[in-house]
Structure formats: C-alpha cells, structure tokens
Amino acid sequence: MTLPVGGDIGSETHATTDQTFIIVKGEGRANIGNEIQPFEKKDILFVPAGTVHDIVNTGQVDLKLLTVYSPPNHPDGTVQATKEG
C-alpha cells in the first residue's frame, strides 16, 4: 500500500479480522483504538479485530507499507486505487 504525503487510509474496523502493518518507507501516525502513536520505517503495527484504526502519512515522502489480514479480508486479485474503493 502507498499513502501520499498527508494521506490516510480512513477510519475503519474489521469485525473478525486482525490486521498487521509493516512500515517499509516513510513515517506517520497510527490511530489504533484510543491510542495515537508515531511510527517510522521498520516498525510493525498490530490491530486486533474489532478495533477502529487509521494510518496517516505525516512524513515528507510517500508512505510505503505492507498489510497482512488474518484471516484474509479481501478476495484474491482485489485492487483498490484509493481508500474510497
């Protein structure tokens, strides 16, 4: 996933799916439940199922991150160009 400078994924919740973010490039802010924490390259963020969360790029370059859902949340081949779908 790539988020442009100032971009975010939008507040979301996955009722039955845990989500893990691996930060590959850039820095930002994670809003996970009631906690807000900064992150940077090489950090790993975990979001338990049912937790409201948002990832925001607060850096000066595109934020590159890898996200893993467990169990899988999107059908094979799903491509989303933007957070709107």
Residue frames as a rotation matrix with the C-alpha (Angstrom) as fourth column:
MET 1
0.587 0.810 0.000 0.00
0.810 -0.587 0.000 0.00
0.000 0.000 -1.000 0.00
THR 2
-0.638 -0.728 0.252 1.16
0.725 -0.678 -0.124 3.56
0.261 0.104 0.960 -0.72
LEU 3
0.528 0.740 -0.416 -0.16
0.820 -0.572 0.023 6.67
-0.221 -0.354 -0.909 1.01
PRO 4
0.133 -0.486 0.863 0.79
0.563 -0.680 -0.470 10.08
0.816 0.549 0.183 -0.38
VAL 5
-0.875 -0.466 -0.133 2.12
0.400 -0.540 -0.740 12.84
0.273 -0.701 0.659 1.86
GLY 6
-0.779 0.593 0.203 -0.78
-0.618 -0.673 -0.406 13.91
-0.104 -0.442 0.891 4.09
GLY 7
-0.160 0.741 -0.652 -2.87
-0.600 0.452 0.661 10.90
0.784 0.496 0.373 3.02
ASP 8
-0.560 0.052 0.827 -4.59
-0.732 0.437 -0.523 8.35
-0.389 -0.898 -0.207 5.24
ILE 9
-0.965 0.239 -0.109 -6.43
0.160 0.864 0.478 5.05
0.209 0.444 -0.871 4.90
GLY 10
-0.220 0.920 0.324 -9.54
-0.594 -0.390 0.704 6.44
0.774 -0.038 0.633 6.57
SER 11
-0.516 0.084 0.852 -11.04
-0.811 0.271 -0.518 5.26
-0.275 -0.959 -0.072 9.83
GLU 12
0.058 0.502 -0.863 -12.05
-0.664 0.665 0.342 1.60
0.746 0.553 0.371 9.51
THR 13
-0.167 -0.034 0.985 -12.84
-0.851 0.510 -0.127 -1.51
-0.498 -0.860 -0.114 11.53
HIS 14
-0.326 0.071 -0.943 -12.62
-0.579 0.774 0.258 -5.18
0.748 0.630 -0.211 10.56
ALA 15
0.430 0.681 0.593 -15.04
-0.864 0.119 0.489 -7.11
0.262 -0.723 0.639 12.77
THR 16
0.927 0.016 0.374 -13.43
-0.156 0.925 0.347 -10.55
-0.341 -0.380 0.860 12.52
THR 17
0.687 -0.698 0.201 -10.02
0.550 0.319 -0.772 -9.86
0.474 0.641 0.603 11.00
ASP 18
0.493 -0.667 -0.558 -6.73
0.386 -0.407 0.828 -8.91
-0.780 -0.624 0.057 12.69
GLN 19
0.898 -0.253 0.360 -4.51
0.258 -0.361 -0.896 -6.56
0.357 0.897 -0.259 10.65
THR 20
0.366 -0.868 -0.336 -0.75
0.588 -0.064 0.807 -6.09
-0.722 -0.492 0.487 10.76
PHE 21
0.990 -0.134 0.054 1.08
-0.052 -0.679 -0.733 -3.17
0.134 0.722 -0.679 9.12
ILE 22
0.277 -0.960 -0.030 4.79
0.813 0.218 0.539 -3.37
-0.511 -0.174 0.842 8.28
ILE 23
0.847 0.021 -0.531 6.28
-0.129 -0.961 -0.244 0.05
-0.515 0.275 -0.812 7.55
VAL 24
0.502 -0.635 0.588 8.64
0.847 0.499 -0.184 -0.16
-0.177 0.590 0.788 4.55
LYS 25
-0.579 -0.660 0.478 9.32
0.735 -0.676 -0.044 3.54
0.352 0.326 0.877 3.88
GLY 26
-0.200 0.461 0.864 8.32
-0.022 -0.884 0.467 6.83
0.979 0.074 0.187 5.47
GLU 27
-0.942 -0.041 -0.334 6.75
0.333 0.031 -0.942 7.82
0.049 -0.999 -0.015 8.76
GLY 28
-0.344 0.883 0.320 3.35
-0.088 -0.369 0.925 8.60
0.935 0.290 0.205 10.12
ARG 29
-0.694 0.268 0.668 0.80
-0.716 -0.167 -0.678 8.34
-0.070 -0.949 0.308 12.87
ALA 30
-0.671 0.497 -0.550 -1.29
0.232 0.845 0.481 5.33
0.704 0.195 -0.683 13.84
ASN 31
-0.406 0.670 0.622 -4.67
-0.909 -0.369 -0.195 5.84
0.099 -0.644 0.758 15.47
ILE 32
-0.524 0.175 -0.834 -5.50
-0.007 0.978 0.210 2.43
0.852 0.116 -0.511 16.95
GLY 33
0.056 0.644 -0.763 -8.47
0.920 0.263 0.290 2.31
0.388 -0.718 -0.578 19.29
ASN 34
0.944 0.310 -0.115 -7.95
0.327 -0.821 0.469 5.09
0.051 -0.480 -0.876 21.83
GLU 35
0.296 -0.920 -0.258 -4.19
0.409 -0.122 0.905 5.29
-0.863 -0.373 0.340 21.27
ILE 36
0.987 -0.158 -0.020 -2.25
-0.094 -0.476 -0.875 7.55
0.129 0.865 -0.485 18.91
GLN 37
0.456 -0.884 0.100 1.36
0.179 0.202 0.963 6.66
-0.871 -0.422 0.251 18.23
PRO 38
0.453 -0.405 -0.794 4.01
-0.854 -0.453 -0.257 7.79
-0.256 0.795 -0.551 15.75
PHE 39
0.618 -0.337 0.711 5.80
0.289 0.938 0.193 5.20
-0.731 0.086 0.677 13.61
GLU 40
0.257 -0.606 -0.753 8.66
-0.862 -0.496 0.105 5.03
-0.437 0.622 -0.650 11.13
LYS 41
0.302 -0.232 -0.924 10.38
-0.728 0.570 -0.381 2.68
0.616 0.788 0.003 8.70
LYS 42
-0.590 -0.505 -0.630 10.80
-0.179 0.843 -0.508 -0.89
0.787 -0.187 -0.588 10.05
ASP 43
-0.711 0.423 0.562 8.05
-0.631 -0.031 -0.775 -0.53
-0.311 -0.906 0.289 12.67
ILE 44
-0.752 0.560 -0.347 5.28
0.260 0.736 0.625 -3.12
0.605 0.380 -0.699 12.87
LEU 45
-0.664 0.634 0.396 1.75
-0.747 -0.533 -0.398 -2.20
-0.041 -0.560 0.828 13.98
PHE 46
-0.883 0.416 -0.218 -0.89
0.386 0.907 0.167 -4.71
0.267 0.063 -0.962 15.08
VAL 47
-0.585 0.783 0.209 -4.63
-0.798 -0.603 0.026 -4.01
0.146 -0.152 0.977 15.02
PRO 48
-0.889 0.294 0.352 -6.85
0.109 0.881 -0.461 -6.60
-0.445 -0.371 -0.815 16.74
ALA 49
-0.612 0.750 0.250 -10.18
0.554 0.180 0.813 -7.49
0.565 0.636 -0.525 15.11
GLY 50
0.331 0.902 -0.277 -12.95
0.887 -0.197 0.418 -5.06
0.322 -0.384 -0.865 16.03
THR 51
-0.026 -0.443 -0.896 -10.60
0.698 -0.650 0.302 -2.13
-0.716 -0.618 0.326 16.69
VAL 52
0.944 0.311 0.111 -11.19
0.308 -0.703 -0.641 1.21
-0.121 0.639 -0.760 14.96
HIS 53
0.062 -0.986 -0.154 -7.97
0.564 -0.092 0.821 2.36
-0.823 -0.138 0.551 13.27
ASP 54
0.995 0.069 0.068 -6.47
0.095 -0.560 -0.823 4.83
-0.018 0.826 -0.564 10.80
ILE 55
0.096 -0.995 0.042 -2.96
0.844 0.103 0.526 5.21
-0.527 -0.015 0.849 9.39
VAL 56
0.962 0.226 -0.156 -1.82
0.146 -0.902 -0.406 8.74
-0.232 0.368 -0.900 8.45
ASN 57
0.195 -0.915 0.352 1.25
0.936 0.066 -0.346 9.75
0.294 0.397 0.870 6.46
THR 58
0.910 0.077 -0.406 2.82
0.261 -0.869 0.420 12.66
-0.321 -0.488 -0.812 8.39
GLY 59
0.035 -0.998 0.056 6.17
0.576 0.066 0.815 12.46
-0.817 0.004 0.577 6.58
GLN 60
0.072 -0.160 -0.985 7.67
-0.524 -0.846 0.099 14.25
-0.849 0.508 -0.144 3.59
VAL 61
-0.779 -0.296 -0.552 7.64
-0.625 0.421 0.657 11.24
0.038 0.857 -0.513 1.20
ASP 62
0.184 0.840 -0.510 5.10
-0.694 0.478 0.538 8.64
0.696 0.256 0.671 0.12
LEU 63
-0.161 -0.123 0.979 4.44
-0.878 0.472 -0.085 6.13
-0.451 -0.873 -0.184 2.90
LYS 64
-0.108 0.055 -0.993 5.01
-0.647 0.754 0.112 2.53
0.755 0.654 -0.046 1.77
LEU 65
-0.401 0.005 0.916 3.57
-0.834 0.411 -0.368 -0.22
-0.379 -0.911 -0.161 3.92
LEU 66
-0.694 0.180 -0.698 2.68
-0.207 0.878 0.432 -3.86
0.690 0.444 -0.572 3.72
THR 67
-0.263 0.666 0.698 -0.56
-0.958 -0.094 -0.271 -5.01
-0.115 -0.740 0.663 5.30
VAL 68
-0.839 -0.017 -0.544 -1.49
-0.103 0.986 0.128 -8.55
0.534 0.163 -0.830 6.28
TYR 69
-0.017 0.909 0.416 -5.00
-0.961 -0.129 0.243 -9.67
0.275 -0.396 0.876 7.21
SER 70
-0.870 -0.210 -0.446 -5.69
-0.108 0.964 -0.242 -12.78
0.481 -0.162 -0.862 9.27
PRO 71
-0.069 -0.070 0.995 -7.86
0.663 0.743 0.099 -14.42
-0.746 0.666 -0.005 8.17
PRO 72
-0.857 -0.300 0.419 -7.78
0.515 -0.476 0.713 -12.91
-0.015 0.827 0.562 4.63
ASN 73
-0.335 0.719 -0.609 -10.14
0.239 -0.561 -0.793 -9.95
-0.911 -0.411 0.017 4.28
HIS 74
0.079 0.306 -0.949 -10.20
-0.786 -0.567 -0.248 -9.30
-0.613 0.765 0.196 0.50
PRO 75
0.843 0.243 0.480 -10.90
0.076 0.830 -0.553 -11.75
-0.533 0.502 0.681 -2.33
ASP 76
-0.102 -0.920 0.379 -7.86
0.600 0.246 0.761 -12.80
-0.793 0.305 0.527 -4.38
GLY 77
-0.398 -0.189 0.897 -6.99
0.903 -0.251 0.348 -10.18
0.160 0.949 0.271 -7.02
THR 78
0.687 0.686 -0.242 -8.64
0.722 -0.681 0.120 -7.22
-0.082 -0.257 -0.963 -5.25
VAL 79
-0.555 -0.791 0.258 -7.08
0.803 -0.590 -0.082 -3.86
0.217 0.162 0.963 -6.23
GLN 80
0.614 0.696 -0.372 -8.17
0.762 -0.646 0.049 -0.60
-0.206 -0.314 -0.927 -4.60
ALA 81
0.027 -0.608 0.793 -6.81
0.709 -0.548 -0.444 2.56
0.705 0.574 0.416 -6.21
THR 82
-0.514 -0.124 0.849 -7.93
-0.376 -0.856 -0.353 4.77
0.771 -0.501 0.394 -3.31
LYS 83
-0.983 0.158 0.098 -9.49
-0.039 0.337 -0.941 4.43
-0.181 -0.928 -0.325 0.14
GLU 84
-0.243 0.946 -0.215 -12.87
-0.833 -0.317 -0.454 5.11
-0.498 0.069 0.865 -1.49
GLY 85
0.335 0.346 0.876 -12.52
0.030 0.926 -0.377 1.88
-0.942 0.152 0.300 -3.43
